[in-house]
Amino acid sequence: MKEQLLDLAKKRRSIYALGRNVEQSQDDIANLIKEDIKWAPTPFNNQTTRAVILFNENHEKLWDIVAKRLKSEVPTEAAYQKTLEKINGFKAAFGTVLFYTDEEIVHRFENDFALYADNFADWSEQAQGNAQFAVWTSLAENGIGANLQHYNPLIDDQVKEAFNIPDSWKLRAQLDFGSIEAPAGDKDFIEDSERFRVLK
């Protein structure tokens, strides 16, 4: 069996020690991310996934927004300082991909294909997973580490205003990426017998 894809998937890990020592240009990385998302499968080829790719001061602005927004959510100053340390780790990365779903397209397909209307929201989430995995794995193939965060919906309004996001786009995840300054830890798995059934 050929296992090239599996080998790449094994390289895709949550890397939290990220830096800016990236060999590739911003344009090359942005083009790679765009192509990954274009070719990730979507139901009915409805292409509901959107992305905003942030570099430089825009990348830093995002994580400043997160830090400021969480100030009112964290119960103590000591806890906030720990949160801030974590967020500054994301800010130290080279860039961030904001993943969105265009709900206007989702609703259009709900109307146009009424028989499947109850499924399109779920299917758009599956499309998100496909796109996020494709981008994350593709970055890993190029020696770029990443980790996926979900500060939505807490930051949605502030991010929408800061980056002029369309009303129909719903924020689903934030993938910060950069040079790998320290490797991921070991990965544990549950027993195959608890997870899989092979019926012959």
MARSE-513146 format. One record per residue: residue in one letter; x, y, z of N, C-alpha, C in turn; residue number from 1. Coordinates in steps of 0.001 Angstrom, whole numbers, plus 500000, padded with zeros to 6 digits. Example, Ala and Ser with C-alpha at 12.3 -4.5 7.8 and 13.67 -1.06 7.14 Angstrom:
<recs>
REC   res      nxx      nyy      nzz     caxx     cayy     cazz      cxx      cyy      czz     n
REC     a   513190   494310   507800   512300   495500   507800   513200   496700   507800     1
REC     s   512850   497750   507080   513670   498940   507140   512900   500030   507870     2
</recs>
This chain:
<recs>
REC   res      nxx      nyy      nzz     caxx     cayy     cazz      cxx      cyy      czz     n
REC     m   500833   498803   500000   500000   500000   500000   500875   501257   500000     1
REC     k   500530   502223   499196   501239   503492   499207   500773   504322   500405     2
REC     e   501709   504962   501068   501381   505670   502305   501929   507097   502332     3
REC     q   502084   507694   501159   502610   509060   501113   501703   510035   501856     4
REC     l   500393   509931   501615   499452   510812   502304   499473   510560   503801     5
REC     l   499532   509291   504193   499589   508955   505611   500854   509524   506253     6
REC     d   501968   509432   505561   503227   509986   506087   503113   511496   506298     7
REC     l   502471   512181   505364   502270   513624   505504   501332   513927   506672     8
REC     a   500274   513123   506810   499336   513327   507910   500032   513181   509257     9
REC     k   500995   512294   509325   501733   512095   510577   502625   513295   510910    10
REC     k   502996   514064   509888   503803   515277   510119   502948   516432   510626    11
REC     r   501619   516367   510370   500714   517425   510777   500404   517277   512260    12
REC     r   501059   518091   513061   500871   518045   514508   500587   519451   515019    13
REC     s   500078   519540   516245   499873   520839   516886   501209   521330   517426    14
REC     i   501783   522309   516741   503068   522887   517132   502788   524226   517807    15
REC     y   503179   524351   519069   502898   525582   519812   504105   526503   519914    16
REC     a   505297   525963   519755   506502   526801   519765   506804   527212   518333    17
REC     l   506233   528339   517935   506348   528813   516555   507142   530105   516494    18
REC     g   507849   530287   515373   508623   531507   515169   508448   532040   513762    19
REC     r   509332   532951   513398   509226   533610   512091   510401   533288   511172    20
REC     n   511097   532196   511469   512241   531780   510668   511772   530885   509518    21
REC     v   510934   531455   508673   510311   530723   507576   511057   531030   506281    22
REC     e   511364   529981   505520   512122   530149   504277   511247   530639   503126    23
REC     q   510000   530246   503121   509112   530571   502013   508627   532016   502120    24
REC     s   508295   532604   500964   507771   533967   500961   506308   533969   501393    25
REC     q   505834   535144   501798   504429   535274   502149   503535   534950   500962    26
REC     d   503912   535385   499778   503115   535102   498583   503044   533608   498306    27
REC     d   504175   532911   498444   504177   531466   498197   503289   530740   499203    28
REC     i   503360   531147   500457   502525   530512   501484   501053   530804   501222    29
REC     a   500737   532053   500909   499345   532420   500635   498797   531645   499444    30
REC     n   499595   531502   498398   499155   530762   497215   498935   529287   497538    31
REC     l   499810   528725   498354   499666   527336   498769   498355   527137   499527    32
REC     i   498081   528034   500466   496856   527946   501268   495627   528070   500368    33
REC     k   495658   529003   499438   494521   529182   498539   494270   527932   497702    34
REC     e   495337   527332   497181   495180   526122   496367   494674   524960   497206    35
REC     d   495179   524840   498431   494694   523781   499328   493190   523880   499523    36
REC     i   492706   525079   499767   491280   525276   500029   490464   525057   498763    37
REC     k   490984   525503   497620   490272   525296   496354   490027   523819   496081    38
REC     w   491014   522986   496407   490935   521571   496044   490362   520699   497157    39
REC     a   490101   521264   498313   489454   520499   499383   487994   520262   499010    40
REC     p   487492   519058   499189   486120   518759   498744   485054   519472   499567    41
REC     t   483974   519855   498873   482804   520450   499512   481553   519783   498944    42
REC     p   480453   519712   499710   479248   519052   499220   478630   519814   498048    43
REC     f   478235   519075   497012   477643   519672   495817   478612   520684   495178    44
REC     n   479890   520591   495512   480890   521571   495076   480440   522999   495390    45
REC     n   479818   523185   496574   479256   524510   496873   480289   525514   497400    46
REC     q   481490   525066   497698   482623   525959   497983   482285   527023   499035    47
REC     t   481843   526560   500197   481409   527471   501265   482554   528002   502126    48
REC     t   483731   527405   502022   484850   527825   502875   485497   529096   502345    49
REC     r   485754   530021   503246   486459   531265   502942   487668   531366   503868    50
REC     a   488659   532146   503474   489839   532304   504318   490390   533726   504218    51
REC     v   490863   534220   505331   491597   535486   505397   492982   535131   505917    52
REC     i   493999   535440   505128   495376   535066   505466   496109   536311   505954    53
REC     l   496545   536265   507199   497117   537447   507852   498622   537306   508023    54
REC     f   499353   538356   507666   500785   538445   507901   501099   539788   508584    55
REC     n   502302   539890   509092   502837   541149   509620   501913   541772   510670    56
REC     e   501648   543075   510544   500863   543773   511570   499415   543271   511622    57
REC     n   498901   542742   510527   497549   542193   510547   497478   540924   511400    58
REC     h   498479   540082   511258   498593   538887   512106   498677   539293   513575    59
REC     e   499510   540261   513892   499668   540695   515278   498388   541350   515806    60
REC     k   497714   542092   514945   496470   542751   515349   495423   541721   515790    61
REC     l   495357   540608   515065   494396   539569   515436   494609   539116   516867    62
REC     w   495866   538802   517200   496123   538245   518527   496030   539309   519612    63
REC     d   496242   540576   519255   495959   541668   520202   494459   541753   520493    64
REC     i   493655   541546   519461   492200   541526   519642   491801   540394   520583    65
REC     v   492379   539222   520362   492072   538073   521229   492458   538377   522676    66
REC     a   493657   538918   522853   494134   539217   524205   493224   540220   524901    67
REC     k   492846   541254   524199   491989   542287   524787   490602   541739   525106    68
REC     r   490065   540924   524201   488725   540376   524403   488677   539412   525582    69
REC     l   489731   538630   525781   489726   537645   526861   489943   538268   528238    70
REC     k   490402   539512   528260   490633   540199   529532   489380   540185   530405    71
REC     s   488228   540364   529781   486972   540416   530537   486399   539023   530818    72
REC     e   486993   537985   530244   486474   536631   530410   487222   535831   531465    73
REC     v   488488   536167   531675   489327   535396   532601   489119   535927   534020    74
REC     p   488893   535032   534999   488431   535473   536325   489438   536240   537176    75
REC     t   490730   535945   537040   491730   536612   537889   492867   537147   537040    76
REC     e   493621   538090   537602   494769   538652   536885   495839   537597   536654    77
REC     a   496031   536721   537648   497024   535652   537497   496639   534722   536343    78
REC     a   495366   534386   536271   494890   533528   535179   495026   534238   533839    79
REC     y   494767   535548   533829   494879   536301   532581   496331   536347   532107    80
REC     q   497273   536468   533019   498676   536491   532624   499088   535170   531972    81
REC     k   498550   534062   532466   498830   532762   531843   498195   532696   530454    82
REC     t   496980   533220   530345   496302   533272   529053   497078   534145   528077    83
REC     l   497559   535279   528570   498309   536211   527737   499598   535583   527229    84
REC     e   500240   534803   528064   501463   534111   527659   501178   533154   526498    85
REC     k   500060   532467   526592   499658   531545   525522   499373   532308   524230    86
REC     i   498634   533389   524342   498279   534178   523159   499514   534800   522531    87
REC     n   500448   535253   523343   501691   535813   522806   502490   534765   522035    88
REC     g   502325   533500   522408   502941   532422   521629   502367   532350   520235    89
REC     f   501044   532523   520128   500408   532541   518803   500856   533784   518023    90
REC     k   500973   534882   518722   501376   536146   518089   502815   536076   517571    91
REC     a   503645   535259   518196   505044   535118   517782   505194   534344   516482    92
REC     a   504113   533750   516013   504156   532976   514777   504304   533892   513566    93
REC     f   504403   533294   512391   504651   534019   511147   503370   534578   510538    94
REC     g   502264   533879   510747   501000   534309   510166   499841   533517   510730    95
REC     t   498648   533876   510304   497426   533191   510747   496446   533093   509587    96
REC     v   495773   531958   509507   494661   531799   508575   493366   531849   509388    97
REC     l   492476   532756   509020   491131   532784   509583   490231   531995   508644    98
REC     f   489630   530931   509153   488728   530110   508343   487291   530547   508585    99
REC     y   486568   530779   507494   485178   531206   507554   484301   530278   506720   100
REC     t   483013   530266   507070   481978   529662   506224   481075   530777   505717   101
REC     d   480830   530795   504417   479911   531771   503846   478497   531226   503988   102
REC     e   477778   531736   504980   476445   531218   505271   475421   531575   504194   103
REC     e   475698   532588   503421   474803   532922   502306   474725   531758   501325   104
REC     i   475885   531128   501075   475918   529972   500165   475212   528780   500803   105
REC     v   475448   528579   502094   474779   527480   502803   473271   527626   502680   106
REC     h   472755   528819   502946   471309   529052   502894   470763   528914   501471   107
REC     r   471546   529319   500495   471112   529178   499110   470909   527711   498751   108
REC     f   471848   526867   499196   471720   525443   498900   470597   524800   499709   109
REC     e   470356   525288   500902   469210   524810   501679   467908   525078   500935   110
REC     n   467827   526229   500285   466624   526591   499519   466534   525837   498198   111
REC     d   467677   525696   497539   467671   525083   496207   467528   523564   496255   112
REC     f   467969   522952   497351   467911   521500   497484   467189   521167   498793   113
REC     a   465891   521426   498801   465087   521337   500028   465138   519953   500659   114
REC     l   465276   518917   499851   465318   517553   500378   466482   517359   501352   115
REC     y   467568   518098   501112   468770   517966   501932   469003   519177   502830   116
REC     a   468002   520024   502970   468180   521313   503647   468759   521170   505051   117
REC     d   468337   520137   505780   468806   519971   507156   470278   519583   507240   118
REC     n   470873   519228   506117   472246   518730   506122   473305   519766   505779   119
REC     f   472928   520843   505117   473953   521719   504554   474807   522428   505609   120
REC     a   474238   522753   506759   475053   523359   507815   476100   522368   508315   121
REC     d   475681   521108   508525   476637   520075   508943   477684   519839   507862   122
REC     w   477230   519794   506628   478170   519545   505532   479180   520681   505389   123
REC     s   478762   521906   505687   479712   523020   505610   480801   522876   506676   124
REC     e   480433   522304   507829   481432   522041   508871   482398   520940   508417   125
REC     q   481869   519943   507735   482738   518901   507197   483691   519485   506150   126
REC     a   483178   520406   505342   484030   521088   504359   485122   521877   505056   127
REC     q   484778   522507   506187   485788   523211   506975   486891   522256   507412   128
REC     g   486491   521100   507919   487483   520117   508353   488400   519698   507218   129
REC     n   487811   519479   506037   488620   519121   504874   489633   520218   504552   130
REC     a   489169   521457   504535   490047   522580   504185   491130   522779   505228   131
REC     q   490750   522721   506490   491724   522937   507561   492791   521848   507567   132
REC     f   492361   520605   507378   493322   519504   507327   494255   519658   506123   133
REC     a   493698   520043   504981   494515   520206   503776   495571   521289   503976   134
REC     v   495157   522442   504496   496103   523540   504715   497156   523146   505744   135
REC     w   496730   522612   506847   497634   522253   507943   498661   521226   507478   136
REC     t   498193   520207   506740   499086   519152   506265   500046   519681   505212   137
REC     s   499546   520536   504343   500380   521121   503294   501481   522003   503888   138
REC     l   501132   522767   504915   502154   523561   505604   503197   522648   506234   139
REC     a   502733   521574   506874   503668   520627   507508   504606   520009   506479   140
REC     e   504074   519716   505287   504906   519157   504219   506055   520100   503873   141
REC     n   505830   521392   504044   506838   522399   503734   507641   522850   504949   142
REC     g   507562   522077   506029   508359   522370   507211   507830   523511   508052   143
REC     i   506558   523866   507865   505937   524961   508613   504988   524368   509642   144
REC     g   505170   524731   510903   504312   524225   511963   503070   525077   512118   145
REC     a   502060   524522   512796   500816   525250   512996   500042   524650   514165   146
REC     n   499097   525426   514666   498122   524902   515628   496795   525605   515389   147
REC     l   495705   524905   515669   494363   525400   515368   493684   525883   516642   148
REC     q   493163   527103   516588   492484   527707   517736   491041   528046   517386   149
REC     h   490233   528204   518443   488803   528502   518257   488377   529550   519280   150
REC     y   488753   530794   519030   488317   531887   519900   487000   532494   519421   151
REC     n   486482   531982   518332   485136   532340   517900   484136   531639   518836   152
REC     p   482984   532227   519132   482485   533494   518620   482871   534725   519455   153
REC     l   483710   534535   520483   484043   535670   521355   484609   536858   520585   154
REC     i   485421   536565   519578   486140   537636   518880   485488   538041   517567   155
REC     d   484370   537427   517215   483802   537595   515870   483573   539069   515497   156
REC     d   482922   539798   516383   482561   541187   516055   483794   542069   515880   157
REC     q   484756   541918   516773   485973   542746   516704   486796   542413   515457   158
REC     v   486883   541126   515128   487639   540711   513945   486938   541171   512670   159
REC     k   485627   541063   512660   484851   541528   511503   485117   542999   511228   160
REC     e   485118   543802   512277   485358   545235   512119   486797   545523   511714   161
REC     a   487745   544821   512327   489166   545087   512082   489581   544749   510652   162
REC     f   488986   543697   510079   489439   543211   508778   488356   543303   507699   163
REC     n   487284   544040   507981   486234   544286   506990   485675   542978   506430   164
REC     i   485230   542118   507328   484720   540811   506946   483252   540931   506527   165
REC     p   482851   540286   505422   481443   540344   504993   480493   539779   506052   166
REC     d   479285   540300   506059   478293   539888   507052   477965   538404   506983   167
REC     s   478018   537834   505805   477598   536436   505645   478684   535433   506036   168
REC     w   479893   535919   506324   480984   535013   506684   480966   534753   508184   169
REC     k   480961   533469   508559   480969   533065   509959   482325   532472   510316   170
REC     l   482985   533029   511315   484316   532576   511717   484233   531196   512354   171
REC     r   485091   530287   511893   485081   528913   512394   486364   528520   513102   172
REC     a   487521   529089   512727   488780   528680   513362   489897   529643   512987   173
REC     q   490962   529574   513779   492152   530384   513535   493367   529450   513562   174
REC     l   494108   529405   512454   495298   528554   512343   496529   529447   512293   175
REC     d   497281   529499   513401   498529   530273   513365   499660   529337   512955   176
REC     f   500598   529873   512190   501647   529038   511609   502976   529772   511591   177
REC     g   504053   528996   511555   505383   529587   511518   506462   528522   511560   178
REC     s   507681   528960   511798   508792   528021   511896   508638   527176   513159   179
REC     i   509084   525944   513085   508976   525012   514208   510173   525223   515124   180
REC     e   509928   525833   516280   510998   526127   517231   511177   525018   518263   181
REC     a   510194   524162   518406   510273   522971   519257   509238   521981   518741   182
REC     p   509556   520683   518757   508640   519697   518179   507417   519460   519060   183
REC     a   506413   518821   518464   505228   518412   519228   505591   517256   520153   184
REC     g   504778   517077   521177   504990   515955   522091   504470   514658   521497   185
REC     d   504541   513591   522289   504041   512295   521841   502528   512345   521674   186
REC     k   502036   511518   520775   500598   511454   520510   500087   510081   520922   187
REC     d   499097   510048   521778   498512   508792   522244   497248   508473   521451   188
REC     f   496950   507199   521339   495759   506753   520627   494977   505766   521485   189
REC     i   493645   505827   521374   492832   504812   522023   492982   503505   521260   190
REC     e   492545   502411   521862   492657   501107   521217   491827   501061   519935   191
REC     d   492377   500426   518898   491650   500287   517640   490298   499612   517841   192
REC     s   490237   498673   518780   488995   497929   519004   487869   498820   519505   193
REC     e   488217   499947   520121   487206   500886   520603   486760   501855   519507   194
REC     r   487496   501887   518421   487300   502943   517427   486834   502449   516076   195
REC     f   487202   501225   515734   486956   500741   514383   486255   499390   514397   196
REC     r   485488   499150   513332   484922   497856   513053   485202   497532   511587   197
REC     v   485752   496387   511341   485994   495923   509974   485137   494684   509767   198
REC     l   484163   494789   508891   483222   493696   508641   483515   493098   507269   199
REC     k   483757   491788   507231   484109   491123   505962   483051   490102   505601   200
</recs>
